[in-house]
Amino acid sequence: MLFHWLASVAYLLYLGNFVLAINEDATERPIFPDPLNEEEFNSQMGSGLHIVEFYSPHCSHCKALAPTWKKAWETFYEEGQGLNITFSQVNCLLSGDLCNKEKIAYFPSIRLYGPSGFIKNFPENAKRTVENLIDFARREAYDPANAEVLDFKSLSIPIRGDQFNELLAGKGEHPMMVSFWPSKTMRNSDDNINFENCDECVPFQRTWRMLSSKLLAHNISTGHINCESSSNLCEELGFSDLVKIKNYSLDRVPKVALILPNRVVNNLFVYKSPFSTSVSDYEDFATRIVSNSEPPFISAKEVKEITQREFQIPSASILNVSPQKLHVVFSYDPETVVPEDLHVLGHLLEPLSAIPNAYLYKSTDNMKSASRSVFESMYQIINYNESEPVKTVKESYLDLNVMDQNPSLYVFKDGEKIPHIFPAYSTTEMRNVDYITSWIESVSLAPINEISPSTFDKLLDFNPEEYSGLVIQLIDISTGSKFEKSSRLLRKLIVGAYDYEDLRMQNVLNVADAKRLTKTEKMQALKKKGASAKKIVKASIEEIPRLDNHKVILGYIDISKSDNALSQLGLAHREQYSAGDVIVIDTINRYVYEHDIFGNILSSESPYNIRETLAAVFLPESSYSAGNIPRRAFRPSFGDSFGFSKLSGQLSFWRLLCVLSPIFLAYKALRILSRARINKRYKAKRNTVGLLGRANKKNLRD
């Protein structure tokens, strides 16, 4: 009896605990919210940031997005609470008036809202995945401009065509940033305009309002032009799509240009980077051009300070991390310089405006000596191994790169202890703007680059004549301690990369010496054979090509941002990766390496292992470990979902074309026929603007 009683009590206790556990789990787990109605929308948008999906329950793409949206909400809920940003929805079938007021033109529409209302759309070129939605939320939460309450009006003034021409004639008092719009009667850039085929126009109005205030602090005025009423001007500038819609399936976007005063040439600069609603992008564009138009002087001491700056990983806890700047220094002797030498600076303004964070300077200090000093600081870092001979600056490499030509150009980067010297052998190269621009672009990469799906392809293909590899450090900055660890390991990676650079420079010298020896032996052989003087002279003046190759690009991936950050790039191969792991990609031969010369997982804990591994991969002729490191073929998944890169490596171009062309043509034919039937059906009934928006408005991205 007692036994049965105890068993019953135990069972009841177990059942009670089970019920409590269920209740606790139910209370802890947040419930996916219902769509907002108009009253809730107006109330909630007044504070914090909100990513809102406007949808219709009858929209097939909305239905396809539904599970992705829910998972993004569940995954990001707690983090979003801390960042004060939420995912919300609006059912436009139930809240039609609200969607009409917000000018929702297609479904699903994903937008960012803040205290001042609509801020921007979810990026048009981004797939609607859980990772991309969360990444968008994080990125916008960290931008302080999104939380600003805009209680001021735009300071931008309307500009007519004749007024714009006066500015081009150099009659302006201050630099002026001008925006161009697909409108006819917009007096104030804040006006409530129904922009046709311009989804980004309304969010850009907010951007322009903020710019009009921020640029005023830099003594830069702002104005705006209605392209529909200034059609000739806009067409001359190449903005004809803002005058009249030419393709309804393509979105139009506002254009921006900067005009410098007191100049009649080289005074108009069009913003040619991809369209953005980021205030900082346009502010940087304008302020850099104004600064570069009157390059400040920089001293050798300041150059040394620039290269000593330590790289900081951007994070939520450090909001004001300065971008890594590119400092282009025009070095000259004031006693010998002529006006023609200085004219090149004005011609560099436009190309430099397209290179992020590129700043132009003048200097009368000895930049050759400054470059040597920068190199010396690199050698101070790489002499960490007491068992090795002391490494010193390779004077021959310095002589090979530093020209005695005056004037000359140098590029120094924040935190990088490797100067870049323009290879000019005469005044001809120093006055060749295209040649100079090409060189600056070839050295324009930041010392350390964040790697994402949007930057990965560019880094893989960057300047293959000089760069052979991409070295990727995995980091985790999700907590303070992990951030510190990742920063420490990244510094060690840099040391290992500098150590490899010393080996690489020696290899460049060895190759150059071998080619000189070959040239000498060739001349001696010709003399021995009794060759004609013409042949001997021709051999003697034969130029030895200057090769400075097998460089590597450094980058990092924050694995705390996404569970499949590596698989998105086709890099996931092992079950587990950790902060500190290093992945090396041979960008020329397309191989991936994850182990060091000893067969262990490659880690930046040992700069020596980094150096030796890079040498084994990229300088096999000077490494005892060449060929001993396991490797695998690199098969990118991002942007190459069907493995076409691998296929193209196995088939000739024409065979590949024969394989793909019938598939592509059949697909396009079906699409055209299908769209023609749909358009015919809709046009017979009514226009395509309605509850489901413009059917031909967007290339849907599900």
Secondary structure, 3 states (H helix, E strand, C coil): CHHHHHHHHHHHHHHHHHHHHHHHHHHHCCCCCCCCCHHHHHHHCCCCEEEEEEECCCCHHHHHHHHHHHHHHHHHHHHHHHHCEEEEEEECCCCHHHHHHCCCCECCEEEEEECCEEEEECCCCCCCCHHHHHHHHHHHHCCHHHHCCCCCCCCCEECCHHHHHHHHCCCCCCCEEEEEECCCCCCCCCCCCCCCCCCCHHHHHHHHHHHHHHHHHHCCEEEEEECCCCHHHHHHCCCHHHCCCCCCCCCCCCEEEEECCCCCCCCEEECCCCCCCCHHHHHHHHHHHHHHHCCCECCHHHHHHHHCCCCCCCECCECCCCCCCEEEEEECCCCCCCHHHHHHHHHCHHHHHCCCCEEEEEECCCHHHHHHHHHHHHHHHHCCCCCCCCCCCCHHHHHHHCCCCCCEEEEEECCCCCCEECCCCCHHHHCCHHHHHHHHHHCCCCCEEECCCCCHHHHHCCCCCCEEEEEEEEECCCCHHHHHHHHHHHHHHHHHHHHHHHHHHHHHHHHHHHHHHHHHHHHHHHHHCCCCHHHHHHHHCCCCCCCCCCEEEEEEEECCCCCCCCHHHCCCCCCCCCCCEEEEEECCCCEEECECCCCCECECCCHHHHHHHHHHHHCHHHCCCCCCCCCEECCCCCCCCCCHHHHHHHCCHHHHHHHHHHHHHHHHHHHHHHHHHHHHHHHHHCCCCCCCECCCCCCCCC
